[in-house]
Amino acid sequence: MGKNSTLSNSKINEILERGVEEIIGRESLIKKLVSGEILRIKLGIDPTAPILHLGNAVPLWKLRQFQELGHQIVLIIGDFTAQIGDTSDKTAIRQPLTKEQIEKNMKEYKRQIGKILDFKKTEYIYNSTWLSELSFKEVLKLSSQFTVAQMLERENFTERYKVGKPIGLQEFLYPLMQGYDSVAVKADVEIGGTDQIFNLLAGRIIQKAYGQSPQNVIALTLIEGTDGQKMSKSLGNIIGITDNPRDMFGKVMSMSDDLIIKYFLLCTRLPLEEIKKIEEDLKSKKLNPRDTKARLAKEIVTLYHGQKIAEFAEEEFNRIFKEKKLPIKILTMEISEDNLNISDLLTKIRLTSSKSEAKRLILQGGVKINGKVQKNWKEIIKIKKDTIIQVGKRKFVKLK
């Protein structure tokens, strides 16, 4: 392995503490970092949806920290493992993705990941390269490293087993495949969320079985979404890194005040000393949560869209929520019909994904036409030029 320049204690502390819940092999990892050894840092991502969110970005920014220190980043796109799906945080068997779904999602991943990592210095590999070539004999070798009891000790499997929910045998194979990924790329370190610890440790076991030194493991803090639960595409509570800047700003502003510091730590690149000062000022009430959250939202939007766009997103947010005015920029759409049922209209202009969602939002008072709340989901709307339709607090469309 190559050599990197030696690091200061402060840089090592930053990389091993910020957003980190647990490190397996901490002392050996510190020795490697101090020595200047160039490490192979692995992260696996399954293309389960075409959108990466702030929760997905947490380990990517940790990789960026290692990359800036000269280490080799190995990014594994789990096109093969996605066909089973990781059930680390699932209460039921996950539906496998089709080859077509995987290919569609993978097209978007590289563009989005490029917002964080330097691809010129990143190995970007699909794990079908080696997993599709494994013989049944090798699968048996992998399986022999674990017992059924070990698998059932996993919290989500234990809960499902107790209540009689089915557990597919293929679900037991997922950590074996992820572990074999570490063998294939000769990983020195693997990064993942705390919900991934079993899979990360599986990599250490399987590397030993193949005569490799076991990887160090860095388990990162999981982040909550807009509803306070773990950020998850399946829960619909995500803040996507390619979200419209105005939506991104608004979603951050809608979060619980309790998450402000956690988001500063995990979702921005502000120095730790500055974040500590913000936390102290919030506690002493020198800062108020609303203004601090606006600072947070601006930092996050700047990270993914740039400073000027972040400033405009803040102006738009204040215009809508403080001044109670319409946004400066409103998406315009042309409708050929003269009249439409309101539910059909909302779906047609893509303010809702379905008629049932439209009906629900109308009954909840979440739909306005020209500033007037609409509560009759059966109403026929006469299509007029410059009619402004609003759904929720942040979605607007003008008809033309």
N, C-alpha and C positions, 0 to 999 in steps of 0.2 A: 504493500500500500504506500501511497505517497505521503508527503509531509506538508503540513500547513504551518503557518506562523503560530507561535504560542499565543495564548489568550490571557487576558487579565481576568482576575477573579470576578470583577463586576460583570463582564460579558458572559462568563460561565454561569453566574448566578441568574442573570436575566434569562438566559435560554433554558435553564433548568427549573426556574421557579414561576415565571409568568404564565399563568393559565395551566400550570401542571398540578395534577392531583397526586400522581404516584410515579415513581421511577423504579424499575426492576434492574438491579445491577448498578446502582447510582455511583458507588465508589469507583468501579471499573470504568464507567463512562467518563467520570471527571478526569481520571488518569489519562484516558485517550485524548480528551479535549485539551488538557494541559500539554500533552506531548506534541501536539500539532499534527497527529495522525489524521489523514483525510478519510472520513468515514462515509459509508454508503447508508444513507438515511431513506428508509422505505415508508411509503404510504400507499394503501390500497383504496380505491374508490370504485364502487359499483355504480354503473350508469342507470340508476333506477328511475330517473326523471330527467328532463332536459334542462333543469334549473339547478344551479348551485346556490345555496343560501348561506347566511352568515355563520350558521353552525358548521357547515362544510368548510367554510373559509378558515376557521380557527386552526385546524391542523396544517392547512396550506400556508398560513402566515408563520407557523412554527417552522415549517420547511424553509420558508424564505429566510428566517433568521439563520438557520444552518447554512443555507446557500450563500448568504452574504459573508459567512465566515470561511468559505472555500470548500465546504463539504459537497459530496456528490449526492444529488437528490434522485431517487428512483421512484417514479410515480407509476403505479400499476393500475391500469384500468381493468376492472374485473368483468370483462365481457363474458368469460366462462362462468365465474362464480355467480353472476347476476341471473344465470339460468336456474339457480337454486334459490338464491336470495338469503341474506343473512337475517336470522331471527333473533339476534342478540337482545333486541328490545321489543319483540313482538309477542303477542298473546295468542297467536294462531299461525297456522302454516302460511307462509308467504307465497303468493301466486308467482310462479316463474315468469320471467319476461321472455317474449319471443325474440328471435334473431333480428327481426325487423325493428322492434321497439328499441333494442340495444343499439343497433346501428344509428337510428335516428337520434337517440340521446347522446351517443358518443360524439356526433358531429358538433354539438353545442359545447361539450365539456372543454375541449382544447382552447377554444376562444375565451371561455370564461376563466379558466385556470391561468391563462396568459395575463390576466389582470394582476396576478399575484406573483407567479414564478417567472424566472427568466428561462424560457424554453431552450435557449442556446446552451444552457448549462444543466439541463434536465434530461434524464433518461425517461422516456414515455413509452411504456410497454403494455401490451395486452396479455393477460395471463392465459388466454387460450393457446398462446404460443407453445407452452409446455404442458398445461393441464389436459389439453385435447390429445396429447401424445402418450399420456400415462397408460401403462398396461394394467390389466386387472391384478397382476402379481404385485405391482407397485402400490396399487390402492390398498391391497391387503396388508402390505408392509406399513403403510401409513396408519391404517385402522388398528393395527396391533399395538400402537403406542398409547392407546387410550382404552378405558373401560366404559361400559354402559353407565356404571355408577358415577364416574366422573362427569359424563355428559348430563346426567340427570341432576347433578348438584347445581347446575346453572339455574339461576333464580327463575327465569321465565319457563324453563322446562319443568322445574319442580312444581310451579303453580299450575301449569297445564296438566301435568300428570295427576296431581291431586284431584282436580275437578273433572278428570276424564276427557279433556280435550286431546285430539289426536296429535301425535308427534311423528312426523315422517322420518324414516331412516335417512333420507337424503339430507335432512337438516343436521344430522350428526357429521356429515361429510364436509360441511362448510368450513369449520375451523381447520380441518385437515388440509383442505385446498389452500386456505389463506396461509397456513403454516408452510406448506410446500412452496408457495410463492417466495418465502424468505430464503429457502434453499436455492431456488432457481436463480435469484439475483444476488445471493451471498450478502444478505443484509447484515449490517453491523448494529443498526438501530431501527426499530419500527415505532411509528407514531400512530395513535388512535385515541378515540374517546374512552371514557371510563366504562362505557357499555361494551367495549371491545376487549376488555382485559383477558377473558378466557381465550379468545382467538389469538391475541398477541402472545400469550404464554405458550399456546400450542406451537407457535413458530419456534420458540426456544427448544421445546421437546423434540420437534421434528428435525431441526438443525443438528442436534446432538446425534440423532439416529443416523444421519447422513455424514457424520464425521466433521461437522462444522462447529465453530465456536458459537454458543447461543447468543442471539442478539440482545442488546439492551432494549428495554421497553419504556416508552414515555406515554403515560395515560393522561389525557388532557380533560379539563373541565368541560362538561356539556353545558350548552346555553339554552335558556328558555326562549320560546317564541312570543308572539304578540299576546297570547292568551295565558302566559305564565307556565304552560306545560313545555316539556322538551321540544325544541324546534324540530319539526318533522313535516316532510312533504305530505305524508298521509293525513296529518291533522290539519293541514291548510293554514298553519300559523307562522309561516316562514316570511323572512325578509330576504328576497332574492338579490344576489349581487348584481344582476342585470335589471332589477326593477326600475321602472321610471323614477327618476330622481325625486320628483314631487311625492310619489307614493312611498318611496324609501324614507324620505324625511318624515312624512306623516305617520308611518308605521312606528318609527322610533319614538315619536312624540306621544303615541298612544300607549306605550308600554308602562308597566308599573314603575313607580319611582324607586322601588327596592332594587331594580336591575341596573340602575344607572352606572354604578361603579364597576359592576361585573362586565357590562358592555364596554366601558372605557378600557378595561384590562384586556378583554378578548377580541374586541372588534375594531380597535383603533391602534395606532402606533405612537400614541403619546408616551413620553417617558414616564417611568414608574413614579419618579419623584413628583411630577406634575399631577398625576392621578391621585397620589396620596394627599397632596395639598387640596385638591378638589373634594376629596372625601372628608377631610378635616373641616373645610369651610361649609360643607353641607351639614355636618353634625352641629357646628357652632351657629348655623343659620346665617353665615355671611353670604352664602349663595342660596338661592331658592331653586327647588327642583325643576320648575318649568324652564328657567333660563339655562340651567345646567344641561337639561335634556336637549334643549335647542343647540347647545354647543356640541353635545354628543352627536346629534343627528347630522349636523354640519360636517363634523369630522368624518363620519362614516360615508356620507355622500361624496365628500371630497376625495376620499380614498379610491372610490370606484368610478367617479364621473368627473373629477376635477373641481378646482376651487370656484371658478366662475359659475358653473352649473349649480354647485352647492349653494352659493349665495342667492341665485335666482330661486332655487327650491325653497329657501328660507323666506324670501320675499313673498312668494306665492302662498306659502303656509300662513304667514301673518295676514296677508290680504284676505284669505278665506276665513280664518278662524278668529282673528283679532278685529279686523275691520268689517267682517261679514259681507265682503264683496265677492264677485265672481273672479276666477283666476284670469290672468292676462291672456294666457294661451289655453284655448279650448279646442279639443279635437272636433273636426267637422266631418259629417257623414251625409251622403246623399241617399234619400229614400224615394223609390219610384212610386210607391202606393200613395193614394190620397187619404186613406184611413186605415188604421191598424188597431187591433186590440192591444192594450198597454203591455201585457205580458209578452206578446209577439214582438212588439216594438223594442222592448228592452233587450230581448234575446237577439233580435236582428242587428242591433247596433252594438252588440257585444258588451253591454253593461252588466248582463247576467249570462251565466253559462247555460241556463235552461229556463223553461216556463215555470217550473216548480219553484226555482230559486227566485224568479221574478215575483211570483205570487206571495211567497214568504216575505220578501222585502217590502212589498206594497202593504201587506197587512200589518207589518211592523212600523209603518210610517217612514220608511227609509227611502222613498222615491218622491222626487219633486219635479214638476214641469213648470218652467218659468217661475220658480220660487214657491210654487203652491204644492203642498203635500197631497199626494194621491193615495187614497185608501180603498178604491174600488178596483179590484183586479180584473173585473169584467168590462171596464170602461173602454169605449172606442175613442181613440185619439185622432183628431183631424191633423194631418201632417201639414205644417206651415213652415216656411223658411224662417231661419233664425230662432226657432224654438230651442230652448236649452233644457236638457234633461239631466237631472242629477240623481245619482244612486249613492247612498251613504254620504260620507263627508268629503270624499276626495275624487269621486268619479263624475266627470262632466262630458257631455257630448252636445254639439250644436248641429241642428239639422240644416241642410242647405238644398 
